[in-house]
């Protein structure tokens, strides 16, 4: 009897501990989501951007939001939702590369086969391999960069596109170096169609979309023209958002190089499935990510600090997208924007920090200290960086920074020698010389750093 009581007490403690852990996890998740909500609200309220974002961890969506608006109808803004569709542009290349690797794994295509088997009319086709095309090492000229207007494709038909590409001189000897070219992936899409004897849209549905049950991902003009709830592109000009014409919402070109339309939620599910072995086996994924630079086979390194990440970005005139996966944390983040001012990479970085670091403070929520005019004047002066000159001045009682010909931006002190450039996530850290005078600084934004050294003594301030 005594043993039974002890067992019951033990079971009760285990249940209580489990409930406590679940409660703690739920609370942390709620706080995380509130912080991400505030990020999205700030972007919209400050006219810094609009779009949609999704975060997946261990294959489950833990956050999704949409902000700003997706269209203007009769001078009335229409709000987006998490099912609003956006251009993904060059993120399409990950999907194309995945299907090429599927064919390779099935023995239907060798990555070492030459392009001449399919398109002998392209310059150096007998020396260009499928692998080199996937890695942008073919030397094929990018059809989006044809300077001679008379040599550009007259329409988006396959025959016209191939002829235009074949008429261009190669950029370099195949395999010599990396140079991004959309032509590689447009041709890879045609090769997929030839081998599978089906349109690219059908192959995409069969090999990826249906397998993963992705209901909000589409390809090809005749399909996307009928899509409802799609995002129109905008640019911020004259203090308000103005619509931008980017062409038909769906298009046959850039085709397999950039014509997929999707939602961040579907994109997060896709890249999670890719890295989970649901689309290609582990050895092929390793092959896909192998690189001595930053670009593998249709996927690029996207690290953040010491966190290894993989993904791709894409964009055109005003609409942009970014997709990243951090394998060690099973974390996927997808962001699509139809109007951008705030750096897209910074939004991804903020989101990553919020999810992985509960103590992370968003830049616009940081607290600031007050400096006396004399303390402010210590930092003013002319500085030189490897990229451009930088001036720090005191105007209207506030310190400002101006890099090159860029507009001046206020900088606000977080603590001694540490400042935040207002409206950004960029922090400035000053270093002092042996006499305790500011001798230089570095500007940190994510994993990027700009170093500047003081060139002159402090100029006369405009006012105290």
Steps between C-alpha positions, in 0.01 A plus 500: 500500500783736596670439163176580319470834682858589415438407137188720492692790654779453245252499215338814637834680519579396143165634376554827691850541358374427148224758540751755630733441203212532257385819670851648485537403133159648415583825680837529321331436166236766571766756594698414188196541279410832664848628425471391136158664484661824618767469228234461229293785644803730512588423137146582390446806722835656406445426128816290505348206318204272444471134431468165669726288721493142628719314749511122522683289756525123491262501205223699670399860443558686828432849364337653194390854433422742218511878517460812290273445202495279194321728254317827447149478361299819445752690716435257781787286636428128527676325790696178438471179696726199546355347181582799279723390211826670411767472233789291632720582200840329520400283794349296215855376435498285815190319370654453154828370643311260728319345204822471298659317795196274524552401136869442569418278796257301285769444238317707238763772476868524587626829636808452285309474172574781257255771399566408136274198546206741528608836357808465278442848356603668829864615503733250678211253533734204447702610805220608733365246750165497677689538829668818376162642400355424843801672662503801262842402369405448135597838360166530316397864464199605710201568273384774741825688431492523119601861432422504127125554477488344151642174641247467781222238477197624312265281703520246783472188282755225551636532147548875532667473842744228394589690184570817698722312748684314223576828321699633796873463547609299806620688808786260578627145456260253669602421856740794524300694756159586642277752324128511560295447186126444470561332166634193681172433675274593211681232295489253790123544506481415129719193563260386773212534256683298234593217736160480669301571183278740692468875567707639787182579699392134482845375603509744792159384622587132468844512657458763771163671546276194513750302703513772766135607463595859423173661396619859462795455265455548125691524174426621149309787351176326417467389862613810688282739302199341672645516852303701752652669805827591330733783595550804281845663514554846653786748541520776759527839331389853590420382851254229400483157336443503124415198286766366264440301184718189493324329211258210513470342844590165350734459207677234298823698534712495707345156512692243703735782602236706680130455424365322808231677702447397861438592862759510780324211672530275194860610450591413861341157463690443176849576630436306820399197292810543284735493798302218665566261212143491372592621149855380441709254706768621738796437265335716231429775753867494600590528132257787460656697786864424414691811396842658530338842483152601599280342228429128477256340255202735497550599862733744673661541840302740718673491840417726788788552743612145587172346384525303175217580264395411146246654267448748220369847432324651205353824378414726212396866494307529826407150615755281675521175694744316724506144629750360750539178698723446804555121522638485853183663634258348246391858441354638177418866437327625186425861420328651197455872446306700246643827630841534666700779661646330806770245401350157442810331646453699822141379534621141469772568759259660746265205464783252549613681815151520646446125451840386627568761767211589735701794640545663159381861482370633170693811386202733521430384857848566638538748785732797458714716726541879498834662416604854582594729209866465599473121493327512163775719352760233584364283218466764228753509219597363161569128470626286213394144418622279214172561317408864563562806719283535809415821688350519846354839590297657776182662372198616696635341814527159336790308348464403133701277269545540126676233293613624160215663311231324704251709700584584861356272767469568874702273730383433855719394794426162656792533743841665497664456156207292371238649268208385286434654158138605532253301289746216439654204680853636448706565811809722526774417748773760557856414597719741697869578479749513788379851587141372522386687190279326239747382233268299278199274497343201335144466378345159557198368312447128554821331389619799294746756639623839369812641666582873495792700643494862604662723235459848650427661833145580585350774280328798653148383599206674342349552842520369851 
